[in-house]
Amino acid sequence: MNVELAFFGGLGGWEILLILMVLLIFFGAKKIPELAKGLGKGIKEFKNATNEIKDEIEGGVKDLNVK
């Protein structure tokens, strides 16, 4: 049975398991939570920056419509 998720494409259960095992071997059990935490912070900062840019654009459009 293939579980298809948007970010995994056509990877099946065995391929995902293999990737997780390779990550565990390369980074070790202690490093993986640190890597995940750093990735989470990076995604959060990216979302915040995207929202700030979106708000600035919407504010600029509102200012143009008022004048």
VOPAGU-2260 file (C-alpha; in pm, 1 decimal, decimal comma):
REM VOPAGU-2260
SITE   aa  ch    i         X         Y         Z
SITE  MET   A    0       0,0       0,0       0,0
SITE  ASN   A    1     146,6     336,3    -105,5
SITE  VAL   A    2      78,7     631,5     118,7
SITE  GLU   A    3     106,5     938,4    -100,6
SITE  LEU   A    4     152,4    1267,9      76,1
SITE  ALA   A    5     202,6    1597,4    -102,6
SITE  PHE   A    6     560,4    1644,2      16,7
SITE  PHE   A    7     659,9    1278,0     -18,6
SITE  GLY   A    8     535,0    1232,5    -372,9
SITE  GLY   A    9     520,6     866,4    -464,9
SITE  LEU   A   10     727,8     729,8    -176,1
SITE  GLY   A   11     596,1     417,2     -13,1
SITE  GLY   A   12     628,1     299,3     343,4
SITE  TRP   A   13     955,9     113,0     286,5
SITE  GLU   A   14    1122,6     412,7     122,3
SITE  ILE   A   15    1023,2     641,6     408,4
SITE  LEU   A   16    1146,2     385,3     662,0
SITE  LEU   A   17    1478,9     358,2     478,8
SITE  ILE   A   18    1521,7     737,2     477,7
SITE  LEU   A   19    1449,4     754,1     851,5
SITE  MET   A   20    1700,3     476,9     921,8
SITE  VAL   A   21    1971,0     652,9     719,6
SITE  LEU   A   22    1903,7     976,6     910,5
SITE  LEU   A   23    1928,5     789,8    1238,5
SITE  ILE   A   24    2259,4     632,1    1137,6
SITE  PHE   A   25    2414,5     957,6    1009,7
SITE  PHE   A   26    2300,4    1193,9    1283,5
SITE  GLY   A   27    2232,4     970,1    1581,7
SITE  ALA   A   28    1936,2     973,2    1816,5
SITE  LYS   A   29    2060,6    1276,1    2012,3
SITE  LYS   A   30    2103,6    1505,8    1710,7
SITE  ILE   A   31    1768,4    1443,4    1539,7
SITE  PRO   A   32    1558,1    1647,5    1791,2
SITE  GLU   A   33    1802,2    1937,5    1758,5
SITE  LEU   A   34    1778,4    1924,1    1379,8
SITE  ALA   A   35    1398,5    1912,3    1393,2
SITE  LYS   A   36    1389,3    2207,7    1632,4
SITE  GLY   A   37    1612,6    2411,4    1402,6
SITE  LEU   A   38    1399,2    2320,2    1102,4
SITE  GLY   A   39    1084,6    2423,1    1289,3
SITE  LYS   A   40    1235,2    2760,6    1381,8
SITE  GLY   A   41    1337,0    2818,1    1021,3
SITE  ILE   A   42     988,1    2741,3     893,7
SITE  LYS   A   43     835,1    2972,0    1157,6
SITE  GLU   A   44    1067,6    3259,1    1058,6
SITE  PHE   A   45     985,1    3204,7     690,6
SITE  LYS   A   46     610,1    3217,3     762,1
SITE  ASN   A   47     650,8    3534,7     968,9
SITE  ALA   A   48     850,1    3704,7     693,3
SITE  THR   A   49     592,9    3597,5     433,8
SITE  ASN   A   50     309,6    3737,9     645,2
SITE  GLU   A   51     495,7    4067,3     696,4
SITE  ILE   A   52     548,1    4109,9     322,4
SITE  LYS   A   53     184,1    4022,4     254,6
SITE  ASP   A   54      67,2    4280,3     512,0
SITE  GLU   A   55     291,3    4549,2     361,1
SITE  ILE   A   56     156,2    4482,4      12,1
SITE  GLU   A   57    -204,7    4486,3     132,0
SITE  GLY   A   58    -138,7    4811,9     322,0
SITE  GLY   A   59      10,4    4969,0      10,8
SITE  VAL   A   60    -289,3    4866,4    -198,0
SITE  LYS   A   61    -529,0    5012,4      60,7
SITE  ASP   A   62    -335,3    5340,4      58,7
SITE  LEU   A   63    -361,2    5356,3    -321,4
SITE  ASN   A   64    -735,2    5291,6    -310,5
SITE  VAL   A   65    -794,0    5565,4     -50,4
SITE  LYS   A   66    -615,5    5835,7    -250,4
